[in-house]
Amino acid sequence: MKAKTFSRYEVFVIAILSILQFTLILDFMVLSPLGPFLMPDLKITPAQFGMVVSAYAFSAGLSGLLAAGFADKYDRKKLLIFFYTGFIAGTLFCGLANTYPMLLLARTITGIFGGVIGSITLAIITDLFRLEVRGRVMGFVQMAFASSQVLGLPVGLYFANLWGWHSPFIMIVLVSGVVMTTIIIYLKPIDGHLKIKSNRNAFVHLAKTASNSVYLKTFAATTLLATGGFMLMPFGTVFGVNNLKISQDSLPLLYTVTGVFSMITGPFIGRFSDSWGKYRTFFIGSIITIVIVIVYCNLGPTPLWLVMVFNIIMFMGISARMISSQALISGVPDQSDRGAFMSINSSVQQISGGIAAYAAGLIVVQSSSGELLHYDTLGYVVATTTLITVALIWFVNQRVMKAASAVIPI
């Protein structure tokens, strides 16, 4: 009889981490479709809107660096609860903000806490699941990205149309409260890393991890991985409405269809990356992303069905890149460094993403008719950075494969 891949508790861990990631991703993604509502209401420019997105990323990156030295010194469950509480409070502040400065401050607070949670989640996955099945685990966790479209964004847009752009943030707070309660009651302590004796204080631990030559190569790869999402996504809805001429009423349908396909393909991509090869999967996903991004960013008025097709293919490429690269990167750090490594890695990703979002706000210009100009330039930048990551992730793959082959079977 074939043994189960995951135990019942492991299935619970995957499920609760996926739902937690759903709330985190939705909190970031909900800003994009709210752009057409938020920008005229607060009377802000594309550059200011880019700064709202960047505020989360910059604060998340800074807090991740500050927390890195302490990430391996506490039970990961306790760290998760602490930072998730702060994330919920920051999101509530977003739902209460009524001016640009207040929203900017709210996004900063949310980023301070939310930016660390992703690294804690990855450290938990790395602690509890062996490398051979992490692609599958990442595939399920990546479903949170699609679920935020299928369930979150259409509902968020519906609430925004009904009660204003503040209401989706309140929705996120309510869902997050349920997730927090479940984690407190059912998630077991995750403290295996504490059994490894270490006399290094937090700052020495941070310095040692940040200066490790092997880790530095991985951080370099991570720097460019978030460029696509942070550059294109904040203005995706505005581009769709004003350039592709998609009606705001059609946006929920667009996100739902795209998200359903992403939910279906995510677990299969994860299983595929485990069996066929994580780097091969990343390579194929990158090529698909490059081609579709260049074509998509040069589109003019386009039928809704064709936009759906482009979005489905593009998100399949993005999912392949994210699932495979995260699984590979999780195999780089030693157990005693996982928390610090994941925190620094997340910080690098957030900071580089924040720079990308801010740069995107400077590149695109909204004409008097509402159309975004120079969106094609963003596409070329994203395609170039994606191509560079193909080479950088190859080095990460070599490191992980070498480490795996060095393990002596018992």
N, C-alpha and C positions, 0 to 999 in steps of 0.2 A: 504493500500500500504506500503510495507516495506521500511523503511528509508535507505538512502544510508549510507554505513559505513564511507566513506570519502567524503568531499566536493571537488569541483574542485580545490580550492587552496591547500587543503591538498594533493591531488593527485600530484599537481605540486611540492610541497615541497618534497614529497617522491621521485619523479622522479629526481629532481635536486640534492638532497642529494645522491641518488644512483649513479648518473653519477659522482658526485664529488668523492665518495668513489671508483668508478672505476678507476679514475686517480691515487688516492693515492695507492690503492692496486697494480695496474699495475706497478707503480714506484718501489714498493718493489719486486713484483713477476718477473719482467722482468730480474732481475739479475740472477735468477736461470737458465733459458734457455740460457742466454748469457755466462754462465760459460765456456762451451767448446770453445767459441770464445775469451773471455776476458782473461782467465788464460794463454794461450800460448802467446797471443799478448803482455800482460804486463809482462809475465814471472814471475808469482806469484804462490805460493804454496796453497794447500787447506786451511792451517791455515791463510794465508794472505787473501784469498778470504772470509773466515769466518769473518775476521776482517772488511772487507768492508761492509758486511751485518750488523755486530754488530755496526759499527760506526753510522749508521742511528738509530739503536735502543737505544744506549746509549745517544746520543745527544737528541733524542726525549724524552727519559725518564727524562733527566735533565731539558730540557726546559719546560716540562709539570709540573714538580714540581715548577719551578720558576714562571710559569704563573698561577698556581692554586689559589694563593691568590687574583689575579686580575680578575679571570674568572667570578665572579658574580657581578662585579662592572661596567660592560659595556654592551651595546647592543650586543647580540650574533652575529648579522649580521656583525657589524663592526669588531668584533674579527675574524670572519671567513674570511672576506676580507683581513685583515692584514696578517694573517698567511698563507692564500692561495697564496698571492702575493710572500711571501718569499719562499714558496714551489716551485713555478714555477721558480723563479730565481735559486734556488739550483739545480733543475732538468736540467735547461739549462746549468749550470756549469758542470754537469755530462756528458752532450752531447759534451762538449768541452774539457774534460779532456783527456790527452794522456799519463799520467804516473800514477803509483800506488799512490804516495803521493797526486797528484792532485785529483784522483778519491776518495781517502779516505777523503780528505777535502771537496769535493763536496757532498759526502754522509752525512757528518757531518752537513753541512749547510742545506741540504734538510731535515734531521731529526729534526733539531732545530725547523723548522716551520711546517713540515708535521706531526710531532708527536702530536701536540696540536689539529690539525684539527679534528681527530677522536673523541676526548672528547667533542669538541664543537658541533659536529654533534649529539652525543648521548644526550647532554644537550638540544639541540633544539627538538629532538624527544620526550624527556621526558616532555618538556614544552608544546608541542603542541598536544600530543596524550595520551589518557588515558591508563592505564595499561592493560585493557581488550583487546585492539587491538594492543598492541605493538609487539606481536609476529608476526602478519601479516606485520607490518611496517618493523620490523627487517628482515623478510623473503624477502621482496622486496629489502631492502638495501643490504642484503647478496647476492642478484643476481649480485651485482657489482663484487664479488669475482669470480663468474662463468663467467661473461661477459668478465673479463680481460683475461680469457683463450680462450673463443670463438672468441672474436674480437681482443684482444690485443696481446696475446702471439704468435699466428700464424703469425699475421702481423709483430710483432716485430722480429720474427725469419726470416721472409721473407726479411725485411729491413736489418737485420744483415748480411744475406747471400749476399744481393745485394750491400749494401753501408757500411757495417761494423757495429760493435756493438754500436757505438755512435748514430746511426740514430734512434733507438727506443726512446731514451730520447727526441730527438727533436720532435718526433711524440707526445709524452705525453705533451710537452710544448704547442704545437699547439691546442690540444684538451682542455687542461686546460684553455687556453686563452678564448675560447668560453664559457666554463662553468663560468668563472669569470665574463664575461660581462653579462651573463644571471642573475647571482646572484645579481649583482649591480643594474640591472634595475627592476627585478621582485620580489625579495624576500623582504617581509615586515620586518620592525624592530621587533626584538624579545627581548622585554625589560620588560616583566611582572614581572620578578624577582626583578627588580629595585624598584618596588613599595613597596617591603617589607623593612621596615626601618632597617638599621643596622649601628651601629657606629664603628664596628670593622674595624681596618685598615687591609691592605692586609696580613701582616705577622701574625697578630693575627688570622685572618680568616683561614689562611693556617694551623696554629698550632692547632686550635680548631678542624678543620676537620680531620687532620691527626691523632689526638689523641682520636677521638671518638671511643669507644670500639666496637660499632656495625659496624662502617665502617671498622675497622681494620680486622675484621673477613672476610669481603668481599675482602679486599685487599690481604689477605692471599690466598683466592681462586683464585683470578686473577693472582697471582704470577706464578701459574703452568699451567694456561689455554693456554698460548702461546707457551709452550715448544715444542709441536709437530710440529707446523708450522716452527718455527725458527730452530729446529734441523734437520728436514728432508728436507724441501723445498729447502734450498740453494744448496744442493748437489743432489737433485732429478733427475735433467737432466743428470748430470755426471754419476750417478748411473745407470740411464736408458740406456745411450749410451754404457758405458764401462762394466757394469755387466750384465744387462738384454739383451745386444746386440741389442738394438733398433737403427736403423740408424737415423742420424740427420734429414734426409729428412722426416722421419715418425713422428717426434716430433709435428709439427703443427697439424697433423691429430689426434694424441693422445690427445693433449690439447683441440682440438675442440670438439671431441666426449665427453670427460669428462665434459667439460664446458657446453655443450648443456643439458646434463642430470642434471647438477647442477642447471642450470637456470630454468628448468622445475620443479624440485622438491623443490627449495627454497621457493617459495610462499606457496606451499602445506604444507611444514614443519612448516612454520610460523602459518598458519591457524590451523594446527593440534595441535601445542603447546598451542594456545589460548583456544581450545575447550577441548583437552584431558588432558592438564596439562603440564606446562613448565618444571617442574622437571622430570616428567616421560619421556618426550621427550629427555631431557638431558641424563638421565640414559641409555635409549636405544641407543642413539647416541654414548655414551661413550663405551658401550660394543662392538658395531660394530667396532669402531675405534681401540680398543685394539686388537681384533682378527685379523683384516685385516693388521694392522701395523706389528704385529709379523710375519705373514705369508709373507707379501710383502718384508720386510727387509731381509728375508732369501732366497729370490729367486735367481736363477742363470739365465742363458740364457732362455728367456721366449718368446713365440709367442706374437706378437703385440696385437691380439684380447684378449688374456688372461690378459695382462697388462691393457688393457682398462677396462675390467670387474673389476679388483681389484681397479683401480683408481676411477671408478664410485661409487663403494660401499664405499670406504674409504672417498671420498668427501661427500657422503650422511651422513655418520656418523659425519664428521667434521662440516657440515652445521647444523645438528641437535643440536650439542653441542653449537655452536656459537650463533645461533639464540635464543635458549631457555635461555642460560646463560646471554646474553646481555639483553634480555627482563626482566629477574629476577633482575639482578643487577641494572637496571634503576629504579626499584621500591624501592631501599634501601634509598637513600638520601632525606632529606627534601628539599623543593623548594629553600630555601635560600642558601643551600649548594651544589646545583646540579653542578654548573660549577666547583667549587673547587674539589668536590668529583670525578667528571668524569676526571678531569685533573690528579689528583693523581692516580686514578685507571688506567688510560691510561699509566702514567709514570711507575707504578709498572709493568704493562704488558710489556712495551717496554724494560725496564731495565732487567727484568728476561728473556725476549726473547733474548736480546743481549748477556747475559751471556750464554744462551743455544746455540746460534749460534756459539759463540766463542769456547765453550766447544766441540761442534760437530766438529769444525775444528781441534781440538786437538786430538779427538778420531779417526776420520777416517784418513787413510793414503792411498795415491795413489801409487800403485805399478808401477814398470817399464813398465808393459804391459798396464797401464792405469786404471786397475780395482781399485775400492775403497774397502779397507779392513776395517773390524770392523763396517760396516754399520748395521749389525745385532744388535750390542751393542746399537746403537742409538734407534733401535726399542724397545728393552727391557726397556730402560730408559723412552721413551715416553709412553709405556704401563703402567709403574709403576706410573708416574706422572698423567696420565689420571685416573687411579683407585683412587688415592688420591683425585682428584678434585670431584669425585662422592660424597665423604663424605663431602667435604668442601662446595659444592654448596647446599647440603641438609640443612646446617645451614642458608645459604642465603635465601633459599626457606621458611624456618620456619619464618624468620624475615619478609619477604614480606607478607606471608599469615596472620601473626599476625597483621601487620599494616593494611592490607586490611579489616580484620574482625572487627577492631576497629573503622572503619569509620561508622558513624551513617547515614543511608539513610535519605535524606531530603523528 
